[in-house]
Structures are given as C-alpha cells and as structure tokens.
Amino acid sequence: MTVAALLATTTSAYAVGLDRSGQSISVLFQEGNHLEFSLAYSDPSVSGTTFVAPGFVENGSGNVGDSFLTFGAGIKVDLNDRWSFALIGDEPYGADTFYDNDPAASALGGTGATVDSYAITALARYKFNDNWSVHGGLRYQEVSASVTLGGLAFGAVNGYNGLFESEGDVGYVIGAAYEIPAIALRVALTYNSSTTHDLPTTESGLPIPSRNGQSITEVETPESVNLDFQTGIAQDTLLFGNIRWANYGQTEVSPVGFTSVTGASLTDLETGYDFSLGVGRRFSEKWSGSLAVGYSTLGEDDFVSPLAPTNGQVSISVGAKYDVNESFAIAGGIRYTDLGNAVPNTADTARGDFDGNDAISAGLRFEYKF
C-alpha cells in the first residue's frame, strides 16, 4: 500500500507555546535514500480591543500578528538493511507580534516580540527486525529574541527593550518505533530534551538607570514528547495522526534588569498538548491527497501575555502530492486555523479582549529519492 500523508506540508501559525515546526523526524522513516526541502508561509489575523484597565476607554489593537516564513530540510540515507541516518534542519520555535499604537495614548502600543530559532538534528535508526526499531541522536539549536514593552499598561517600564543575541546549545533525541509493514502501521515515540541558552542581553528603558546595560539571560527551551502514528484502513487509504506534549512551564525569560525592577518574568507560557488526526489517500499513480484536523489545548484561564494574545486553536488542513516521476515529487497544502479567544494582561489585570481571530498557512515540499 502506498499512500501519502501530507500534514507536514503545512505549518501551524500558532500552536502550544512558541512551537513552529513541531520537531518532526518523519524523514527518518522514508523509504530508501531521500532528500526534501520545505517552506511555508503563515498569515495570522490577531486583533482585539485594549484598555488601560477594565472600564476605561478601549482602543482597537489592529492586527498584532505579523506574517512569517519557515523553512525546513532533511536528508535520509540507508547505510545497510539495519542502519539508517538522517540530518534535519528546521525552525522549531518562533514569535512575531507587534502593537502598532501610540505608547503614550494606548494600553499596549509599541509592545512587540520576535523570537527566532534554528536547529540541526543528526539522527541514527537501528532496525532490530521488520517490526521494532530505535532511533536517537543530537540536536544543535540556536535561539535569539527581542522584546519591547510599550503602552500605559506597563507603567514605569513603558519603553523597555530587551535584545537577546543568538547562542547555541546541544540537546538529545531518543525514541522507538513499532511497525507492521503489511498494513502500513507505524507508531513512533520520540523524546526531545530541553536545551539551555545563555543569551547575551542588552536592556534599556528601565526607570532605574543602573539596571540598564548588558548581562547574560539563561533561557531553557522546553523538553517535549511526540507520538506519531499511521495505519492503513483500506486499499490506498491511510489514517495518521500526532500527539505532542511540550513542557513550556520550564521556559522563562527573566533578564537581570527587568526582573530586579519588576520582580517578574517577561514570559507567561504554559505546558500543553497539540493533537492532529487525518486521512490520506492515493487517487492514481501520480496524485494523492490528505485531510487533517488539529487542536491545541487551552491555558488554565483566558489570561495570556500581551506578547502572545491567543489561547489554543482548532485547525483544518488540506494537502496534495504529485509524483512527477519515480524520483521527484511535489507536495503542498493549505491550513486554516481558528485561534482561541484570549485576554492580554499585565500584573494580573486585564488589558484587552481578543476574539474571532484566525490564520491562513500554505506550504510546499519538494522530495527527491536517490
């Protein structure tokens, strides 16, 4: 049975925490020697009203979610009938948010955050037999960010800016898989360790001049677990899905100057889950397609950081793949995401109301077998 599951051709505009790629290792399970390159574009629409405190005059926020591109690549080579090796490049985490209002006349005007990350993962897989295998390897990852706090809701730290320069760390990946090739069944469990980054930090805009300056901020990215599964349910038809847990409760950004003045962290991230379930079907020798739905869990309440004013999401994805010849294929997909309602807050006080938001994402993947 040959059926394409194309969920990976699209990208999530928003998921649990700062997730972008979901740290997929699907290339490791491709048949034969395989090379792929993917890119995706997401265009979120995230807007609402903001206010200095409940009952005060409201302002329209405008769209605070900036569009973004993500890239990925992977190569997998069979060394023999038991050993295979893969190298994967992705952008695991990210954020692009900005409130384009007047900081002197609105609650959150001028507030924004950008998070960038890049990772290279080297993996090996060993097959004990046709059913059982183990996989593992190392991931090198770099993270950088910038944060600006603007608007009357931030009081004395209105105008704060933190620049966190890129710094890398090495983590590890370990997992196992069970397969029944005759029915295209595969269940793979993968653990991704956390990584710790000592980011060179420059702070400015704090009300106590001695607290501005340069320092090191330690940031820990979340450990996570991915459970990927697929099984044939009919001729040329595949059921597939994914469950991902990411421990964002351990991720805090607490630069020395900001924390000493406010006693708080810049982040308000919660541990959560992403779920997806879909069906793929081969229609002909050339064409196959897929349909999938996704869900991200909600936080404990509607209060969120103004830097990420959404809470959970529900999505639907449609994908298609065209096999140009035996070696080359092109896959693409579109994803619509309904973003959960949220209440941006500072100091445990509501500063806005965001609802009715969504995002459109589109992706392409190019595959080559050699």
C-alpha positions in Angstrom: 0.0 0.0 0.0 1.4 3.4 -1.0 -0.5 6.4 0.5 0.9 9.9 1.1 0.2 11.6 4.5 0.8 15.3 3.8 0.1 17.1 7.1 3.8 18.1 7.2 3.5 20.2 4.1 1.6 22.9 6.0 2.7 24.9 9.0 1.0 26.0 12.2 0.6 29.7 12.5 0.2 29.2 16.3 0.4 26.1 18.4 1.3 25.3 22.0 3.8 27.9 23.4 6.2 29.1 20.7 6.1 25.9 18.6 6.6 26.3 14.8 7.9 23.0 13.3 6.8 20.5 15.9 10.3 19.0 15.7 9.2 16.3 13.2 11.6 13.5 12.4 9.3 11.9 9.7 12.1 12.0 7.1 13.9 9.2 9.1 11.1 6.8 8.2 11.0 7.5 4.4 11.7 4.5 2.2 15.2 4.4 0.6 17.5 7.4 0.3 15.5 10.6 0.5 16.1 14.3 0.2 13.5 17.0 0.9 13.1 20.8 1.2 10.1 22.6 2.5 8.9 26.2 3.0 5.7 27.6 4.4 4.0 31.0 4.8 1.6 31.9 7.6 -0.6 35.0 7.6 -2.3 35.4 11.1 -5.1 37.9 11.8 -4.9 38.7 15.5 -6.7 41.7 16.7 -9.0 42.9 19.5 -9.5 45.9 21.9 -7.1 47.1 24.5 -7.7 49.2 27.6 -5.5 50.5 30.5 -7.9 48.8 33.0 -11.4 47.3 32.8 -14.0 50.1 32.4 -11.5 52.5 30.7 -11.7 53.7 27.1 -11.0 51.0 24.6 -8.7 51.2 21.6 -8.6 48.9 18.6 -5.3 47.0 18.6 -5.1 46.5 14.8 -3.5 43.2 13.6 -0.7 42.4 16.1 0.3 39.1 14.4 3.0 39.5 11.8 3.2 37.1 8.8 6.2 34.8 8.7 8.1 32.3 6.6 9.5 29.0 7.9 12.0 26.7 6.2 12.9 23.0 6.6 15.2 20.4 5.0 16.1 16.8 5.6 18.2 14.0 4.1 18.0 10.3 5.0 20.4 7.6 3.8 20.2 3.9 4.3 23.7 2.6 5.4 22.6 -1.0 5.2 19.4 -3.1 5.9 19.5 -2.3 9.6 21.1 1.2 10.0 19.9 4.5 8.5 21.0 8.1 9.1 19.2 11.4 8.8 20.1 15.1 9.0 17.2 17.5 9.7 17.2 21.3 9.6 14.2 23.3 11.0 13.0 26.3 12.9 11.4 24.8 16.0 10.3 28.0 17.8 9.2 31.5 16.8 7.1 34.6 17.5 6.3 37.7 15.6 4.0 40.2 17.5 3.7 44.0 17.4 1.0 46.5 18.6 1.2 49.5 16.2 -0.4 52.1 18.5 0.8 55.2 20.3 2.6 54.1 23.5 1.6 57.4 25.2 -2.1 57.1 24.4 -2.9 53.3 24.4 -2.6 50.4 26.8 -0.2 48.3 24.8 1.0 50.4 21.9 4.6 49.7 20.9 4.7 46.3 22.6 6.2 43.6 20.4 8.3 40.4 20.4 10.4 38.5 17.9 11.8 35.0 18.5 14.0 33.2 16.0 15.4 29.7 16.3 17.4 27.3 14.1 18.2 23.7 14.7 20.2 20.9 13.0 19.4 17.3 14.2 21.6 14.3 13.4 19.7 11.0 13.9 20.5 7.3 13.5 18.0 4.5 13.4 18.6 0.8 14.1 16.1 -1.8 13.0 16.0 -5.0 15.1 13.7 -6.6 12.6 10.7 -5.6 10.4 8.7 -4.6 13.5 10.9 -2.9 16.0 13.5 -0.1 15.8 15.1 2.5 18.0 16.4 6.0 17.0 18.3 8.7 18.6 20.9 11.5 18.1 21.9 15.0 18.9 20.3 18.4 18.1 22.3 21.7 17.9 20.0 24.7 18.4 20.3 28.5 18.4 17.8 30.9 19.8 17.6 34.7 19.7 14.9 37.2 20.6 13.9 40.8 21.1 11.1 42.2 23.3 9.7 45.7 23.6 7.1 46.8 26.2 5.1 49.8 25.3 1.9 51.4 26.4 0.3 52.8 29.6 -0.5 49.3 30.9 3.3 48.8 31.6 3.6 51.9 33.8 7.2 52.6 34.8 8.6 50.1 32.3 6.7 51.6 29.3 9.5 51.8 26.7 11.6 48.8 28.0 13.6 47.0 25.4 15.5 43.7 25.7 17.7 42.4 23.0 18.8 38.7 23.4 21.5 37.7 21.0 21.8 34.3 19.5 23.5 31.5 21.4 23.6 27.7 20.8 23.3 24.5 22.9 23.2 20.8 22.2 20.4 18.5 23.2 19.5 15.0 22.5 16.7 13.0 20.9 15.8 9.4 21.7 12.9 7.2 20.7 11.5 3.9 19.4 9.0 2.7 16.8 6.8 -0.4 16.1 5.7 -1.3 12.6 3.7 -3.8 10.7 4.6 -3.1 7.0 1.8 -5.3 5.6 -0.8 -2.8 6.8 1.3 0.3 6.8 1.2 0.5 10.6 3.8 2.6 12.4 3.8 4.0 15.9 6.8 6.1 16.8 7.5 7.7 20.2 10.2 10.4 20.4 11.6 12.4 23.3 13.3 15.7 22.7 15.4 17.1 25.6 15.4 20.7 26.6 18.3 23.0 25.7 19.8 25.8 27.8 20.9 29.0 26.2 23.0 31.8 27.8 21.8 34.7 25.7 24.0 37.9 25.7 21.4 40.5 26.7 21.2 44.3 26.3 18.4 46.1 28.3 17.3 49.7 28.0 14.3 51.8 29.0 14.2 50.8 32.7 13.3 53.6 35.2 16.4 52.8 37.4 19.4 53.8 35.2 21.8 51.4 37.0 19.6 48.4 35.9 20.1 49.1 32.2 23.0 47.5 30.5 24.5 44.2 29.4 24.2 40.8 31.1 23.5 37.1 30.4 20.0 35.7 30.4 19.6 31.9 30.8 16.7 30.5 28.8 15.6 26.9 28.7 13.7 25.6 25.8 11.0 23.0 26.5 11.5 19.3 26.6 8.9 17.5 24.5 7.4 14.2 23.5 6.0 13.4 20.1 3.8 10.3 19.4 3.3 9.8 15.6 1.1 7.0 14.2 -0.3 5.8 11.0 -2.2 2.7 9.7 -3.8 1.5 6.6 -7.6 1.4 6.9 -8.4 0.5 3.3 -6.7 -0.1 -0.1 -4.6 3.1 -0.8 -6.1 4.8 2.3 -4.1 5.8 5.4 -5.2 7.1 8.8 -2.5 9.2 10.5 -2.0 11.5 13.5 0.2 13.1 16.1 0.2 13.9 19.8 2.8 16.4 21.0 3.5 17.4 24.6 5.7 20.4 25.2 6.8 21.5 28.7 6.7 25.3 28.3 6.2 25.6 32.0 10.0 25.4 32.3 10.6 28.2 29.8 11.1 31.6 31.4 12.9 34.8 30.2 14.0 36.7 33.2 16.7 39.3 32.3 18.5 40.7 35.3 17.5 44.4 34.9 13.8 43.8 34.2 13.4 41.2 36.9 15.2 43.2 39.6 12.9 46.2 38.9 9.6 44.4 38.5 10.1 41.1 40.3 8.5 39.3 37.3 9.5 37.4 34.1 8.9 38.6 30.6 7.1 35.3 29.7 3.8 33.7 30.6 3.9 30.3 28.8 2.1 27.1 29.8 2.8 23.4 29.2 0.3 22.0 26.7 -0.6 19.5 24.0 -1.1 19.5 20.3 -3.3 16.9 18.6 -3.8 16.1 14.9 -5.7 13.4 13.1 -6.1 12.9 9.3 -6.7 10.7 6.4 -4.5 10.3 3.3 -5.5 8.6 0.0 -3.8 7.7 -3.2 -6.1 8.5 -6.2 -3.8 7.5 -9.0 -0.2 6.7 -9.8 0.6 10.4 -9.8 -1.8 12.0 -7.3 -2.6 11.6 -3.6 -4.1 13.9 -1.0 -4.9 14.3 2.6 -7.3 16.0 5.0 -6.5 16.6 8.7 -7.8 18.4 11.8 -5.8 19.8 14.7 -6.3 21.0 18.2 -4.1 22.8 20.7 -5.1 22.8 24.4 -6.2 25.9 26.2 -4.4 27.5 29.1 -5.6 27.4 32.7 -7.6 30.6 32.1 -8.0 33.2 29.4 -5.2 35.5 30.8 -2.2 35.5 28.5 0.8 37.6 27.8 0.3 40.6 25.5 3.2 39.2 23.6 1.1 36.1 22.5 -2.6 37.1 22.6 -4.2 33.8 21.7 -5.3 30.8 23.7 -5.5 27.4 22.0 -6.5 26.7 18.4 -8.5 24.4 16.1 -7.4 23.9 12.5 -8.2 22.0 9.3 -5.5 21.2 6.7 -5.9 20.0 3.1 -2.8 18.6 1.2 -2.0 17.2 -2.2 1.1 15.4 -3.7 2.1 14.9 -7.3 4.7 12.3 -8.2 6.5 13.8 -11.2 8.4 10.6 -11.7 9.9 7.8 -9.6 12.5 10.1 -8.1 10.9 13.5 -7.8 7.6 14.7 -6.1 6.0 18.0 -5.2 3.6 18.3 -2.2 1.6 21.3 -1.0 -1.1 22.2 1.5 -3.3 24.9 3.0 -4.2 25.2 6.6 -7.0 27.3 8.2 -6.5 27.9 12.0 -9.2 29.3 14.3 -7.3 31.0 17.1 -8.7 30.8 20.6 -10.0 33.9 22.5 -7.7 35.5 25.0 -7.3 38.3 27.5 -3.9 40.0 27.5 -2.9 41.0 31.0 -0.2 42.8 33.0 0.1 42.5 36.8 -2.9 40.1 36.7 -5.1 42.9 35.3 -7.0 42.5 32.0 -5.6 44.9 29.4 -7.6 43.7 26.4 -10.1 41.3 24.8 -9.1 39.3 21.7 -11.6 37.1 19.9 -12.7 35.9 16.4 -9.1 35.6 15.2 -7.6 33.2 12.7 -4.7 32.4 10.4 -4.1 31.0 6.9 -1.0 29.0 6.2 0.3 27.5 3.0 3.3 25.2 2.4 5.3 23.4 -0.3 7.6 20.4 0.0 10.0 19.1 -2.7 11.1 15.5 -2.5 13.9 13.6 -4.3 14.7 9.9 -4.0 18.2 8.8 -4.9 
